[in-house]
Amino acid sequence: MAGIGFELRKILQRDSLLSLIQAYVYAGIISSGAWMLSIFGIFIIGIFSIAVVVPDYLVTQFQVSVTYLVAMSLCLTGFAQLAFTRFTADRIFEKKEEVILPNFNGLILCTTLASGGLGLLAAFTLFPQQDLLYRILMLSGFVVMSNIWISTIFLSGMKHYKSILVMFAVGYGLTVIFALLLRPFGLDGLLGGFILGQFILLVGMLILIFYYYPSSHFIRFNFLEKKYLYMTLVMVGFFYNFGIWIDKFIFWINHDTSIPVIGVLRASPIYDIPIFMSYICIVPGMAIFLMRMETEFVDYYHRYYDAVRSGGTLEYMENMRYEMIKTIRRGIFQIINIQIIVALAALILGDFVLPWLGISTLYLPLLFVNLISVGLQVVFLSLLNVFFYLDRRWITLLLTGLFVLLNGAFTVVTLWLGPVFYGYGFAVALMCVVMLGFYLLDRVFESLEYYTFMLQKY
């Protein structure tokens, strides 16, 4: 994400209240815009299809089917997201940009084969009562969305944030249009329109990638070679995505907290609605995360390591280390503060807003807990981001692996304790890994000069 800092600093150089607001709005759009577009796209399709698609439960089947496609494709591609980003960054550092596109094509082929194989197995074993067209659409959607996440993470790593946002806006705009046009055909029409829009989104992103990174070779698999493959990043990418979804999976699997929707797919209205609403409120925290981490922290980070490479004084490097620490502390406090304000505002306004949206106020306590959880998730993401900058991959592996275990275990415990404790498993798991992350980050910064100079491999 380092490239976004240049754009934000240009805005902040105007040194006015308006420029500060513009910078935060820009950071919020870049950090959450694509995700918000996808959420609202699915929501709009559902809202405008209820009166047309008969029976109404087909709309729910569509939304649940898409949710599972998103969740499973993110977990699958998590294995490749961070590892390939590191491979690409290293090749750029070595000035070997010509190998990037062929290896991206190799990753796309591997992703297509893996998602196609798993999707084919699932389509024809998990949906025995569904028609053939639905199975084909689910298989196609799984392959397309898996490749979209790979393309998105690649373009993000290459700093093409505006291109991603524009492509998602166009892609999900077309997704909504196609789905609404095909809604008279019921579930298959909604799903077919959605996948057609996603396919156009994928094609647009691939065109951008081929335009920005031309190469005389078409396909290579260097990223799978042992010297280029960081297994820690492979597992961190999977653990982070799986850790985010494992509590949802548990609520869906448990028959006491979920309802059958289509085939083996289940949904948990008691948990899904509050968590969906809480993620909408994550934008302010993400904006602050991007502003603090990609402007101030990155600036001091570069100054520190530029001094290391150019023979700067130890005093100067210590000053830069202190500035990095202060920046992280300020950023995390601001994230916590803004998310607390959002949570309190939701608690105050919930009695009025929820009935207006047609949602029971009984969801309000769980919504409040989930708002705290997603705020902690932004803090957790900030900590991981710092550890990635400092190349402490084993620490990120420890934190994300522990996150999976704790979120799964605590969620099971809350199911056993009863509805009053729903949502606390996710919150407590994040609290534990965040506190451990603070402790480890403090240890790393205390010994940063030692790690910098004494543990290098020559």
Secondary structure, DSSP 8 states (H G I E B T S, - for coil): -TTHHHHHHHHHTT-SHHHHHHHHHHHHHHHHHHHHHHHHHHHHHHHTTTTTSSSTHHHHHHHHHHHHHHHHHHHHHHHHHHHHHHHHHHHHHTT-GGGHHHHHHHHHHHHHHHHHHHHHHHHTTS-TTS-HHHHHHHHHHHHHHHHHHHHHHHHHHTT-HHHHHHHHHHHHHHHHHHHHHTGGGHHHHHHHHHHHHHHHHHHHHHHHHHHHS--S-----GGGSTTT--HHHHHHHHHHHHHHHHHHHHHHH-TTS-EEEETTEEE-HHHHHHHHHHHHTTHHHHHHHHHIIIIIIHHHHHHHHHHHHHT--HHHHHHHHHHHHHHHHHHHHHHHHHHHHHHHHHHHHHHHHHHHTT--GGGHHHHHHHHHHHHHHHHHHHHHHHHHHTT-HHHHHHHHHHHHHHHHHHHHHHHHH-GGGTTHHHHHHHHHHHHHHHHHHHHHHHTHHHHHHHS---
